[in-house]
Amino acid sequence: MLGALLLPILLQAKAAAPSPSWTGDLTLTMKGHGTIEAARSDGVRMQVTWKVDRVAKGTVVLDRMFKGGGIAGTPNTRDTARYETWIANSRQPLTMVVDDTTTYYGPIPVASRIALDVGRYRCPAKDAPTPVGQLRSSILQFDYEKGTYQFEAPRLFNRCEISYIRTPKRGPPEWMEKAPFELESRPIELEFEMVHKMTPLEEWRIMSGAFTKGATEVVLSRSFVFQWMHPIAGKPAPVNAELQLVLRKTP
């Protein structure tokens, strides 16, 4: 009789046991500012400025495992003895704050028409039903043949306000008669990504390092230098990024 009473309790306890996963708290900060001046071949001068101030915080949870490779470009991805891959069963919540301002002063679109463009990015958007963004698409892959790991960086999104205002500054009368006008027709961006307006950085997209089979910790904390995209070719506009993330296997 006692055994019959205990059986449902034991079964419930077994069902409630947590599944194995790799988890860790992520913090990504991106900051940079500066000014660049340059002259075109026709002597017309240009100037850009950038102020980037972004921070994202969330918890990475990789709770689904399969044998084989999961990162695009991996050789012999069907080799189940060599690779083990962990991904997330669902998207995770994210706190993401963005406060950026950028400017461009120069010819638009010809040398005789000079304008000042001002771009602003603000996250979360004031009209967002919730200030919480999304963390998704991270992949942790182990290569037991080489004794290494690869981590595909998560995509970090939030609902943001974006605006681009153009103000004529110098040029023919028909140009100067224009009032300041907005270039962006949809000022609310539903999925503004944390690395938006940054030149793609391979060392951010895929992080790698040594890994010993049976280890329960992967340290991903590191620094990056992104480049903010701007219209003056060949001029660097650095944005420093700091990632804090240590993934641990549980239970």
Disulfide bonds with the S-S distance in Angstrom:
Cys123-Cys160 1.42
